[in-house]
């Protein structure tokens, strides 16, 4: 029963995260700037998550060193990812941009090879090649490549990949996942609030439709998605959860087609298939590496 719950949680987490374009793009089409959307999203998420943790009587105290690491990982990795992702929505179909973002496991594998000297197998190298080909086809629109959207979408894979790698640092890895997530959301919210204030781009918006979109973006696609992810990993493990995460780009594609009437060609779908294949290969290869490492440790 717990495994079934874990599968359901993983699917719901992926689906709710994949709904980000539904709420973000609607606000963009109404003329709301990115900075305002990001401030509302993360402020709502941080407040709701904070209330949830206080209700559960979770100890939110952290050390100064943890605070600094969370600030860098949150703002420099997790937070800036949303900024680039929203920028990519302005230049290419939202479903395609979100699907390219899903390449971050491939980037994580490359980072672990470059900075932690982990060997990349021939299979993983082939997956990286598939990923590059997939991104090329997914970015094809109207007989040309949408380079601006492609650049911003690819940047999200690097920034989020940086965040995932940062989470492997001993101090952050030892933290309560709920507390870590709360501070990542809080620091991201404060960063965008300060940045928008300095640039003078933040605007108050009290329209019911906008507040509904931001509430859904902050609660459904951020807090609930993150919490379901933690629950899924605890029940079925990170690999199975990651594999089920393929629902994220699929959901984003469906939202783009049916909510925003985005047109996708055969090349786009071929690209999506190549991206999903590359991500699955990398995830399964990383799991096999982790299993062999545990076996060697046990034998020693």
C-alpha positions as CSV (number, residue, x, y, z in Angstrom):
1,X,0.0,0.0,0.0
2,X,2.9,2.4,0.8
3,X,4.4,1.8,-2.6
4,X,1.1,2.5,-4.3
5,X,0.8,5.7,-2.3
6,X,4.4,6.6,-3.3
7,X,3.6,6.1,-7.0
8,X,0.5,8.3,-6.7
9,X,2.4,11.0,-4.8
10,X,5.1,11.0,-7.5
11,X,2.6,11.3,-10.3
12,X,0.7,14.1,-8.6
13,X,4.0,15.9,-7.8
14,X,5.1,15.7,-11.4
15,X,1.7,16.7,-12.8
16,X,1.3,19.7,-10.4
17,X,4.8,21.0,-11.3
18,X,4.0,20.5,-15.0
19,X,1.1,22.9,-14.5
20,X,3.3,25.9,-13.9
21,X,2.8,27.2,-17.5
22,X,-1.0,27.2,-16.9
23,X,-0.8,29.8,-14.2
24,X,2.4,31.7,-15.1
25,X,1.7,32.1,-18.8
26,X,-1.9,33.4,-18.1
27,X,-0.5,36.2,-16.0
28,X,2.1,37.0,-18.6
29,X,-0.5,37.2,-21.3
30,X,-2.3,39.8,-19.1
31,X,0.8,42.0,-19.1
32,X,2.2,41.1,-15.6
33,X,6.0,41.2,-15.6
34,X,8.2,38.3,-14.5
35,X,9.5,40.0,-11.3
36,X,6.0,40.5,-10.0
37,X,5.0,36.9,-10.8
38,X,8.1,35.5,-9.0
39,X,7.6,37.7,-5.9
40,X,4.0,36.6,-5.5
41,X,4.8,32.9,-6.3
42,X,7.6,32.5,-3.8
43,X,6.1,34.8,-1.1
44,X,2.9,32.8,-1.1
45,X,4.8,29.5,-1.2
46,X,7.1,30.5,1.7
47,X,4.3,31.8,3.9
48,X,2.0,28.7,3.3
49,X,4.9,26.2,3.8
50,X,6.1,28.1,6.9
51,X,2.6,27.9,8.5
52,X,2.4,24.2,7.6
53,X,5.7,23.5,9.3
54,X,4.8,25.6,12.4
55,X,1.5,23.7,12.6
56,X,3.5,20.5,12.7
57,X,5.8,22.0,15.3
58,X,8.9,21.6,13.1
59,X,12.1,23.0,14.5
60,X,13.1,25.7,12.0
61,X,16.4,26.7,13.6
62,X,19.5,26.5,11.4
63,X,23.1,27.4,11.8
64,X,24.8,30.4,10.2
65,X,26.8,28.1,8.0
66,X,23.7,26.3,6.8
67,X,22.0,29.7,6.2
68,X,24.8,30.8,3.9
69,X,24.8,27.5,2.0
70,X,21.0,27.6,1.6
71,X,21.2,31.2,0.4
72,X,23.6,30.3,-2.4
73,X,21.9,27.0,-3.3
74,X,18.4,28.6,-3.1
75,X,18.9,31.9,-4.9
76,X,21.8,30.9,-7.2
77,X,20.3,27.6,-8.2
78,X,16.6,27.0,-7.4
79,X,15.4,30.6,-7.5
80,X,17.1,31.8,-10.7
81,X,15.8,28.8,-12.5
82,X,12.2,30.1,-12.4
83,X,13.4,33.5,-13.8
84,X,15.0,31.9,-16.8
85,X,12.1,29.5,-17.3
86,X,9.6,32.3,-17.3
87,X,11.8,34.2,-19.8
88,X,11.8,31.2,-22.1
89,X,8.0,31.2,-22.1
90,X,8.0,34.5,-23.9
91,X,9.9,33.1,-26.9
92,X,8.8,29.5,-27.3
93,X,5.9,27.2,-26.5
94,X,5.6,26.7,-22.7
95,X,5.4,22.9,-23.0
96,X,8.6,22.8,-25.1
97,X,10.4,25.1,-22.7
98,X,9.4,23.1,-19.6
99,X,10.4,19.9,-21.4
100,X,13.9,21.2,-22.1
101,X,14.2,22.2,-18.5
102,X,13.5,18.6,-17.6
103,X,17.0,17.8,-19.0
104,X,18.6,18.8,-15.7
105,X,19.4,15.1,-14.7
106,X,21.7,15.1,-17.8
107,X,23.4,18.3,-16.6
108,X,23.7,16.9,-13.1
109,X,25.6,13.8,-14.5
110,X,27.9,16.2,-16.4
111,X,28.5,18.3,-13.3
112,X,29.3,15.2,-11.2
113,X,31.8,14.1,-13.8
114,X,33.5,17.5,-14.0
115,X,33.6,18.5,-10.4
116,X,33.4,15.1,-8.5
117,X,35.4,13.0,-11.1
118,X,32.6,10.5,-11.6
119,X,33.2,8.4,-14.7
120,X,30.6,8.8,-17.4
121,X,29.7,5.4,-19.0
122,X,29.4,5.0,-22.8
123,X,25.6,4.7,-22.3
124,X,25.4,8.0,-20.4
125,X,27.5,9.7,-23.1
126,X,25.1,8.4,-25.7
127,X,22.2,9.8,-23.6
128,X,23.8,13.2,-23.6
129,X,24.0,13.0,-27.4
130,X,20.3,12.0,-27.5
131,X,19.5,15.0,-25.2
132,X,21.3,17.4,-27.5
133,X,19.5,16.1,-30.6
134,X,16.2,16.2,-28.7
135,X,16.6,19.8,-27.7
136,X,17.4,20.7,-31.3
137,X,14.2,19.2,-32.6
138,X,12.1,20.5,-29.7
139,X,13.2,24.0,-30.4
140,X,12.2,23.9,-34.0
141,X,9.2,26.2,-34.7
142,X,7.9,27.5,-37.9
143,X,11.0,26.4,-39.9
144,X,13.5,28.0,-37.6
145,X,15.1,27.6,-34.2
146,X,13.9,30.0,-31.5
147,X,17.3,30.8,-30.2
148,X,16.3,33.2,-27.4
149,X,13.9,30.8,-25.9
150,X,16.3,27.9,-26.4
151,X,19.1,29.8,-24.5
152,X,16.9,30.6,-21.5
153,X,15.4,27.1,-21.4
154,X,18.9,25.5,-21.4
155,X,20.1,27.9,-18.7
156,X,17.4,26.5,-16.4
157,X,19.0,23.0,-16.8
158,X,22.3,24.4,-15.6
159,X,21.0,26.5,-12.7
160,X,18.7,23.7,-11.5
161,X,21.5,21.2,-12.0
162,X,23.7,23.4,-9.8
163,X,21.0,23.4,-7.1
164,X,20.7,19.5,-7.2
165,X,24.5,19.2,-7.0
166,X,24.6,21.7,-4.1
167,X,22.1,19.5,-2.2
168,X,24.7,16.8,-2.2
169,X,26.9,18.8,0.0
170,X,27.2,17.2,3.5
171,X,25.6,20.0,5.5
172,X,22.5,20.3,3.3
173,X,22.2,16.6,2.8
174,X,21.9,16.2,6.6
175,X,19.1,18.7,7.0
176,X,15.4,18.0,7.4
177,X,14.1,18.1,3.8
178,X,11.1,20.2,4.9
179,X,13.2,22.8,6.6
180,X,15.6,22.9,3.7
181,X,12.7,23.4,1.2
182,X,11.2,26.2,3.4
183,X,14.4,28.2,3.6
184,X,15.0,27.8,-0.1
185,X,11.5,29.2,-0.8
186,X,11.9,32.0,1.8
187,X,15.4,33.1,0.6
188,X,14.2,33.0,-3.1
189,X,11.1,35.1,-2.2
190,X,13.2,37.7,-0.4
191,X,15.7,37.9,-3.2
192,X,13.1,38.5,-5.8
193,X,11.3,41.0,-3.6
194,X,14.5,43.0,-3.0
195,X,15.6,42.8,-6.7
196,X,12.2,43.9,-7.9
197,X,12.2,46.8,-5.5
198,X,15.6,47.9,-6.6
199,X,14.6,47.7,-10.3
200,X,11.2,49.3,-9.6
201,X,9.4,46.5,-11.4
202,X,7.2,45.1,-8.7
203,X,3.6,46.1,-9.0
204,X,0.7,45.3,-6.6
205,X,-2.1,43.4,-8.2
206,X,-5.3,42.7,-6.4
207,X,-7.4,41.4,-9.2
208,X,-9.2,38.1,-8.2
209,X,-8.0,36.2,-11.4
210,X,-4.3,37.2,-10.8
211,X,-4.5,36.3,-7.1
212,X,-6.0,32.9,-8.0
213,X,-3.3,32.2,-10.5
214,X,-0.5,33.2,-8.1
215,X,-2.1,31.1,-5.3
216,X,-2.2,28.1,-7.5
217,X,1.3,28.7,-8.7
218,X,2.6,29.2,-5.2
219,X,0.6,26.5,-3.4
220,X,-0.3,23.8,-6.0
221,X,2.8,24.0,-8.3
222,X,5.3,24.8,-5.6
223,X,4.4,23.8,-2.0
224,X,2.2,20.8,-2.7
225,X,4.4,19.6,-5.5
226,X,7.5,19.8,-3.3
227,X,5.8,18.1,-0.4
228,X,4.5,15.3,-2.5
229,X,8.0,14.8,-3.9
230,X,9.4,14.3,-0.4
231,X,6.6,11.9,0.4
232,X,7.2,9.9,-2.8
233,X,10.9,9.6,-2.3
234,X,10.4,8.4,1.2
235,X,8.1,5.6,-0.1
236,X,9.5,4.5,-3.4
237,X,13.0,6.0,-3.6
238,X,14.5,8.8,-5.7
239,X,15.0,6.7,-8.9
240,X,11.4,5.6,-9.2
241,X,10.2,9.1,-8.3
242,X,12.5,10.6,-11.0
243,X,11.3,8.1,-13.6
244,X,7.7,9.1,-12.8
245,X,8.8,12.7,-13.1
246,X,8.5,12.3,-16.9
247,X,4.9,13.3,-16.3
248,X,6.2,16.9,-15.8
249,X,7.0,17.7,-19.4
250,X,4.1,15.7,-20.7
251,X,1.7,17.7,-18.5
252,X,3.3,20.9,-19.7
253,X,2.9,19.9,-23.3
254,X,-0.8,19.1,-22.7
255,X,-1.3,22.4,-20.9
256,X,0.3,24.3,-23.8
257,X,-1.7,22.6,-26.5
258,X,-5.1,22.8,-24.8
259,X,-4.9,25.9,-22.7
260,X,-2.8,28.2,-25.0
261,X,-3.4,26.5,-28.4
262,X,0.3,26.0,-29.0
263,X,1.1,24.1,-32.2
264,X,3.6,21.3,-32.1
265,X,5.0,19.5,-35.1
266,X,6.4,16.1,-35.7
267,X,9.9,17.3,-35.0
268,X,8.8,18.7,-31.6
269,X,7.4,15.3,-30.6
270,X,10.5,13.5,-31.8
271,X,12.6,15.8,-29.7
272,X,10.4,15.2,-26.7
273,X,10.8,11.4,-27.1
274,X,14.6,11.8,-27.4
275,X,14.7,14.0,-24.3
276,X,12.6,11.5,-22.2
277,X,14.8,8.6,-23.4
278,X,18.0,10.4,-22.5
279,X,16.7,11.4,-19.0
280,X,15.5,7.9,-18.3
281,X,18.9,6.4,-19.3
282,X,20.8,8.8,-17.1
283,X,18.5,8.2,-14.1
284,X,18.7,4.4,-14.4
285,X,22.5,4.6,-14.9
286,X,23.0,6.7,-11.8
287,X,20.9,4.3,-9.8
288,X,23.0,1.4,-11.0
289,X,26.2,3.3,-10.0
290,X,24.7,4.0,-6.6
291,X,23.7,0.3,-6.2
292,X,27.2,-1.0,-7.1
293,X,28.7,1.6,-4.7
294,X,26.6,0.4,-1.8
295,X,27.5,-3.2,-2.6
296,X,31.3,-2.4,-2.6
297,X,30.9,-0.6,0.7
298,X,29.0,-3.6,2.2
299,X,31.6,-6.1,1.0
300,X,34.4,-4.0,2.5
